[in-house]
Structure formats: C-alpha cells, structure tokens
C-alpha cells in the first residue's frame, strides 16, 4: 500500500479514520513515493485493521448507515456509543461550504502528462488528432476531485476553479463557455445558495454536474432529493444509459439521490438508471444545455466507461456557441 502526489484527489485528506480488514506496511508499486502508513500519519488519520469489514457492511445493509467513533485511548464503550449518538445526522447537514476552496484558482494539469500507461497514450493520440478548440470552463468546487480537473484539461478546457458560494454573476464575469458543478459531501437540500446559482445560470451557459452537482441540478429544476438507506459506494455499480441502451460500470460515493418522480417531465428527461436499485443516475433539460449524472465519470483509477461525458460536455458547448452565433447572425440580418 503506497501513495504518490500525482494520484491525490485533494490537497488535504478529508477522512477522519480508516477501517480495513488488512493493512500492509509494504509499498511495492513502482509509482509509490510514500507508504500508506506515512501518508496517514502525516494527516493524523487513525487506522483500525483486522476488522471483519464484510460483516460490518452486511450489518449496515440491514440497519442502514450509522454514525460511529474510532478510539484508541481505552475510553469505555458506553461513552463511545453516547458520543456517536451525539454526532449530527448527515440529513440536513450542509458540508460543501466547509470543504470548498477559499479563493478561485486556475488549474492547467492534465492526466496525460502524469503517466505513460497504454490507455493514456491512446487518449493522447485521440486528443492530439481531434478537436483543438479551447473551452473556458468555470468549475464550482463543492468538494472537487483533482482527476475531474485533469480530465477537463485533457478535453481542451481552460479551467478556473471557484468557491462554492460564487454567485452566477461573478462566474459569468469570467466569460465561461461552460460551467461544471462538482461532487461534494453532505445533504444537497441545505445548499440553497448553489440551487439559486444554477437557476440563474440556466439557459445562459452550458452546465454539467456530477454527484452533488447532479443533486443540486435536480433541486434547481424543481425536483426533490432523499437520503438513501445505506448509500452507493464502490467502483462496480451498473448504470444503464437510457439514451443509448448501453450499460456502464461506474464509480459511486453518495448517500443522497434525486427523486425522478418529483421532476417536471415536460422540462426534464431521465437519462441514466441504476440497475441495482433503479434509482436515478442522470438527467438532462429537454431544451436548455444542462445535463448531470449521479456517479463519478472521472473515476480514478477506474472504471473508464463514462469518460465520454466530458466529450459530451465540450460538444454541448460547441453546439451552444454555434447556435448563439447563428442567433446573432439572424438578429443582424
């Protein structure tokens, strides 16, 4: 088990503890620059191992998601249980504003330059021989993962990352070709500032949201969200693209979901469906350039089935710019 700076998804580690079945002190991967133990110690993250995690998962699936405490100081179990029960419930908890960047910044590093794997070499050939037009994208940081930013750069985007509470007008002052809404923690419903921002952006610039960004899009379009019993976590969730009929294996990490029945069908089309529990995994506006998915198409290290969504974003931007030019031409005529 090892780590390296190139694969980090954030400048800080946001987990508060790690519970595993086995924990190895050996880091054997050729790209590893630091052991997992050294990384966790540097971030003051406690590790609990030799736990039957399969039994733990089965228990959570029976009773639902639980609050918990990891302790190593010998505190009696009764006190730890009381402490866990006193922790705030995730429902109603707004966390995006706690983890967002404090100020905006430019991101210019792609994933192709980070590794020479056959997949990235193939991507490099495809991108170098394809569209070279640059797109300016404002990315809202609700807890954004760095591989999202790498893939936006790989798809010819000049990326400016902005804090979660950046207003629509401030974002539009940057003259973006498109706006990206990131993943993030917490309950989407209390993030009313983001919902209002999306409503203000609707129809003025193409919008692409994932995970929390997807949930916020659902709320902005008049829908509702609800808390899942134990959430979707892992890199093997099957999702059906209802537009193509294809099934994607996806990476997911969320505890809330958009209620598809709450969305106005006259304006919103459901595009993706979770094949495990038939919950909503994607939507798009029928007439305006907005689409979103619940899962993580940037999945690092994989699966890569959903990378096409980044191309779909830039194609949406291109079509929107072309239609805008046509509208302006008609107005002048």
C-alpha atoms as one frame of an Amber mdcrd trajectory, in Angstrom:
protein
   0.000   0.000   0.000   1.520   3.276  -1.090   0.705   6.775  -2.296   2.062
   9.455  -4.618   1.344  13.111  -5.205   0.200  12.599  -8.814  -2.784  10.488
  -7.770  -4.031  12.695  -4.947  -7.604  13.915  -5.373  -7.255  16.803  -2.912
  -4.551  18.814  -1.213  -5.983  17.632   2.124  -7.294  14.266   3.266 -10.894
  14.613   4.424 -11.472  11.195   6.008 -11.352  11.101   9.801 -10.384   7.421
  10.132  -9.721   4.280   8.093 -11.143   0.836   8.916  -9.807  -2.155   6.933
  -9.534  -5.923   7.023  -5.794  -5.952   6.340  -3.204  -3.192   6.374   0.187
  -3.667   4.757   3.261  -1.667   5.671   4.820  -2.591   2.315   4.555  -0.218
  -0.659   5.634  -2.099  -3.786   4.108  -0.182  -6.707   6.737   1.439  -8.919
   4.921   4.777  -8.752   4.695   4.831  -4.966   6.598   7.653  -3.274   5.276
   7.216   0.270   3.830   4.345   2.289   0.179   4.425   3.283   1.192   4.458
   6.939   3.418   7.507   6.435   0.680   9.298   4.474  -1.983   8.627   7.117
   0.367   9.584   9.957   1.213  12.850   8.179  -2.502  13.677   8.025  -3.194
  12.466  11.606  -5.658   9.796  10.442  -6.074   6.773  12.748  -6.270   3.278
  11.226  -8.214   0.333  12.612  -7.424  -3.024  10.981  -8.070  -6.732  11.454
 -11.800  -5.924  11.290 -14.307  -8.198   9.565 -15.380  -5.476   7.149 -17.662
  -7.856   5.228 -19.694  -8.448   8.401 -19.724  -4.696   9.041 -21.082  -3.992
   5.550 -23.754  -6.674   5.906 -24.840  -5.102   9.190 -25.087  -1.644   7.619
 -27.173  -3.069   4.781 -29.615  -4.422   7.338 -29.930  -1.390   9.634 -28.873
   1.482   7.362 -25.981   3.948   7.521 -24.658   4.508  11.036 -22.696   7.157
  12.867 -19.561   5.830  14.513 -16.466   6.612  16.544 -12.960   5.138  16.281
 -10.955   5.385  19.524  -7.588   4.063  20.662  -7.350   5.552  24.162  -9.332
   2.934  26.096 -12.491   5.014  26.514 -15.334   2.743  27.745 -17.691   1.515
  25.033 -20.750   3.086  26.694 -19.173   6.541  26.430 -18.169   5.955  22.812
 -21.717   4.915  21.913 -23.048   8.077  23.559 -20.514  10.158  21.650 -21.502
   8.529  18.350 -25.196   9.144  19.005 -24.436  12.815  19.700 -22.860  13.283
  16.265 -25.016  15.240  13.790 -27.017  13.258  11.265 -25.977  13.622   7.629
 -29.553  14.543   6.735 -29.794  18.339   6.830 -26.019  18.784   7.047 -24.523
  21.292   4.579 -20.831  20.472   4.109 -19.873  21.799   0.674 -19.077  25.279
   2.005 -16.757  23.713   4.613 -14.560  21.854   2.132 -14.535  24.283  -0.820
 -11.536  26.361  -1.860 -11.242  29.745  -0.155 -10.378  31.570  -3.371 -10.519
  30.863  -7.062  -7.541  29.418  -8.933  -6.520  28.220 -12.387  -5.921  24.501
 -12.993  -3.796  23.552 -16.025  -2.523  19.997 -15.391  -3.983  17.132 -17.398
  -3.814  13.410 -16.672  -1.993  12.512 -19.889   1.248  14.068 -18.699   1.116
  12.225 -15.388   1.500   8.649 -16.599   2.572   6.737 -19.680   0.037   3.902
 -19.456  -1.275   2.461 -22.764  -4.705   3.935 -22.038  -3.300   7.447 -21.571
  -1.113   7.070 -24.643  -4.210   6.142 -26.651  -6.070   9.114 -25.163  -3.161
  11.366 -26.072  -3.246  10.224 -29.688  -7.020  10.650 -29.869  -6.964  14.120
 -28.401  -3.976  15.331 -30.400  -5.581  14.243 -33.666  -9.021  15.577 -32.765
 -10.580  18.863 -31.767  -8.069  21.502 -30.640 -10.516  24.279 -29.857 -10.117
  25.576 -26.300 -13.059  25.978 -23.949 -13.074  28.174 -20.871 -14.783  26.324
 -18.022 -15.690  27.606 -14.574 -15.671  24.664 -12.149 -17.603  25.041  -8.901
 -15.756  23.396  -6.030 -18.233  21.668  -3.715 -15.501  19.177  -2.777 -13.987
  18.678  -6.223 -11.665  15.790  -7.072  -8.487  16.646  -8.929  -8.940  13.956
 -11.574 -12.053  15.815 -12.715  -9.865  18.832 -13.363  -7.251  16.698 -15.137
  -9.861  15.270 -17.497 -11.330  18.689 -18.232  -7.841  19.820 -19.251  -7.417
  16.635 -21.319 -10.575  17.652 -23.187  -9.143  21.054 -24.143 -10.615  23.081
 -21.296  -9.002  26.090 -19.632 -10.277  25.623 -16.088 -10.928  28.218 -13.400
 -11.999  26.705 -10.061 -14.242  28.902  -7.907 -15.579  28.655  -4.331 -18.946
  27.005  -3.724 -20.717  30.269  -2.904 -19.586  32.134  -6.029 -22.640  33.888
  -7.481 -23.823  33.247 -11.014 -22.999  36.824 -11.997 -19.428  36.542 -10.672
 -18.991  33.285 -12.564 -20.359  34.793 -15.786 -17.974  37.733 -15.458 -15.199
  35.208 -16.172 -16.856  34.701 -19.598 -17.012  30.899 -19.419 -18.002  28.707
 -22.323 -19.389  26.227 -19.802 -19.891  25.674 -16.071 -19.041  22.449 -14.237
 -20.659  21.515 -10.901 -18.536  19.135  -8.833 -19.089  16.317  -6.414 -19.070
  17.022  -2.690 -20.228  15.861   0.743 -23.401  16.425   2.707 -27.104  16.902
   2.113 -27.840  18.894  -1.070 -31.090  20.495   0.171 -29.476  22.947   2.662
 -27.138  24.223  -0.105 -29.773  26.715  -1.248 -27.089  29.173  -2.398 -25.943
  26.653  -5.041 -29.501  25.882  -6.163 -30.156  29.575  -6.767 -26.872  29.900
  -8.668 -27.794  27.038 -11.006 -31.218  28.550 -11.659 -29.535  31.832 -12.558
 -27.128  30.052 -14.945 -29.842  28.006 -16.657 -30.086  28.885 -20.330 -27.180
  31.331 -20.192 -24.301  28.829 -20.404 -23.958  25.016 -20.740 -23.902  23.242
 -17.360 -22.539  19.780 -16.476 -22.931  18.395 -12.942 -21.826  15.201 -11.216
 -22.722  13.640  -7.854 -23.639  16.533  -5.519 -23.693  18.758  -8.614 -26.293
  16.386 -10.098 -28.430  16.540  -6.972 -28.252  20.338  -6.982 -29.338  20.367
 -10.630 -32.329  18.227  -9.697 -33.308  20.690  -6.973 -32.777  23.673  -9.275
 -35.119  22.114 -11.835 -37.910  21.756  -9.284 -37.216  18.245  -8.007 -36.580
  16.792  -4.568 -33.831  14.645  -3.064 -33.908  11.911  -0.442 -31.397  10.046
   1.701 -30.564   6.501   0.658 -30.703   3.786   3.309 -27.005   2.951   3.044
 -25.799   4.863   0.002 -23.898   3.791  -3.106 -20.182   3.235  -2.623 -17.645
   1.440  -4.793 -16.397   1.117  -8.367 -18.685  -1.594  -9.764 -22.182  -0.095
  -9.963 -24.039  -0.901 -13.221 -25.845   2.086 -14.757 -27.941   1.979 -17.917
 -27.753   4.889 -20.309 -31.393   5.184 -21.379 -30.442   7.245 -24.443 -28.139
   4.594 -25.944 -29.208   1.381 -24.192 -25.618   0.742 -23.111 -24.646  -0.284
 -19.574 -21.731   1.480 -17.864 -19.820   0.162 -14.864 -19.430   3.211 -12.650
 -17.685   4.527  -9.543 -20.049   5.916  -6.920 -19.854   7.503  -3.481 -23.057
   9.208  -2.352 -25.765   8.972   0.265 -28.491  11.087  -1.365 -30.472  10.719
  -4.574 -32.770  12.751  -6.844 -36.402  11.611  -6.825 -37.219  11.271 -10.552
 -40.973  11.433  -9.928 -40.559  14.915  -8.444 -39.054  16.365 -11.638 -41.264
  18.148 -14.179 -41.320  15.689 -17.112 -42.170  18.493 -19.532 -38.737  20.072
 -18.916 -36.541  17.223 -17.658 -35.622  13.887 -19.227 -34.230  10.983 -17.176
 -31.094   9.706 -18.939 -29.489   7.117 -16.627 -30.792   4.386 -14.321 -29.079
   2.389 -11.560 -29.604  -1.294 -12.353 -29.153  -2.403  -8.734 -31.981  -0.412
  -7.143 -33.455   1.531 -10.101 -32.642   4.929  -8.587 -31.944   7.952 -10.758
 -28.399   8.276 -12.121 -28.717  11.044 -14.698 -30.895  13.750 -16.217 -30.903
  16.483 -18.821 -33.027  19.521 -19.621 -35.129  18.973 -22.726 -34.430  22.348
 -24.324 -31.571  24.024 -22.429 -27.889  22.943 -22.243 -27.835  21.261 -18.829
 -27.119  17.619 -18.024 -25.848  15.759 -14.976 -25.043  12.293 -13.617 -25.058
  10.913 -10.098 -21.867   8.852 -10.414 -18.187   9.762 -10.957 -17.239   9.656
 -14.659 -13.686  10.779 -13.849 -13.179   7.550 -11.841  -9.539   7.226 -10.853
  -8.096   4.623 -11.289 -11.262   3.339 -12.996 -13.566   2.191 -14.467 -13.363
   4.458 -17.514 -16.712   3.597 -19.123 -18.134   7.079 -18.531 -15.298   9.296
 -19.755 -17.435  10.090 -22.800 -19.397  12.551 -20.651 -16.505  15.023 -20.707
 -16.563  14.902 -24.513 -20.329  15.328 -24.379 -19.778  18.476 -22.288 -17.397
  20.067 -24.796 -19.677  19.053 -27.697 -22.597  20.698 -25.893 -20.502  23.846
 -25.502 -19.590  23.814 -29.209 -23.225  23.423 -30.266 -24.333  26.170 -27.883
 -21.678  28.572 -29.203 -22.633  27.762 -32.790 -26.341  28.279 -32.139 -25.502
  31.570 -30.412 -23.529  32.720 -33.431 -26.450  31.763 -35.693 -28.879  33.662
 -33.498 -26.668  36.753 -33.567 -26.331  36.464 -37.342 -30.084  36.256 -37.778
 -30.577  39.251 -35.497 -28.183  41.353 -37.583 -29.871  40.273 -40.795
